[in-house]
Every structure is written in C-alpha cells, then in structure tokens.
Amino acid sequence: MRNNVRESRTMRGLSQGELGSAVGVSRQTINAIETGRFLPSLPVAFELSGFFELRIEDLFHPEPGEKNG
C-alpha cells in the first residue's frame, strides 16, 4: 500500500519523531509506515488522517492490482 505520509509530514516541516509524538507512535513506526514496511492499525491511520486533516483514503492508496475492499 502506498501512502502520502512522508509528503504530508515534510510539507508541515515535521520530523518523523515529531509526527510520531503527535499521533502516539514511535519515530521508527513513522519511518516504517513511510517506507511501506508497516501498515498502520486502523486507530493509527485515523490518528494520522485526523492530524493531517485528510480522509484516510486520501492518505493511503492501494497498489495497482491490490484489492480495495
């Protein structure tokens, strides 16, 4: 699954650690989400989308060929 977390974070001038603190996860978790090594839980996805004031589907996108539901 692709996501726009890194782009959204850098547009706000935040470090991974600052974003992690804001949404209640570690810097390492933010790094893993940004690089696609980790899919966040639904509560974390909601925290991220709320923080960036985006819909979850505007922040996370299935890869071509992935089922979307």
N, C-alpha and C positions, 0 to 999 in steps of 0.2 A: 504494500500500500504506500502510495506517495503521500507527502504532506507538505504544507506550506509553513511549518512551524519555524524553521530557520529564517525564512524570508520575513515572516511576521515579527519575529524576535529582533532581527537586525534593523528592521525599519523603525523600531522603537528604541534602538540603541541599548538593548539589554544584553548582558552576558548570559550564558547558559545557567550559571549559578543564581543570578537574579531572577530569571524566569522560574527556575525550579523552586526557589523560596516563595515566590508569589503564588504558585499553584500547589505547593506542598509536596514536591518530589525533589530528588537529588539532581545535581548538575549532571551526573552520569546518566540518569534516566532521560533527561532532556537531550543529551548527546545521542543516546541510543534511539530515541524517537526520531530525531532529525535525520539520522543516517539510515533509518529504516530497519534497524536491527531489533527493534522492540515496538510492538503495537500497544498503545496505552489501553488501560482498562477504560470502561465507559465513564466512570466518575472522573478520571484524569482527562479524558477527551472533553468532557463537559467543562471542567475547570479551564482547560486551555482555550476552548472556544469562547467561554464567557470572558476570560481575561482579554482576549483579542477582539471581543465583540463581533465574532463571526459565527455563522452556523457551522456545526460540525462538518457537514458535507462541503463547506467552502474551505475548510482547513485540511481535511483528509480526503484523498481520492483513490479509488481502486485502480490498480494497474490494468492496462488493457488485457482482456481475457479473464480477469477475476470476476467472480460472481458478485453482484451488488444487491444482495438480499436474498 
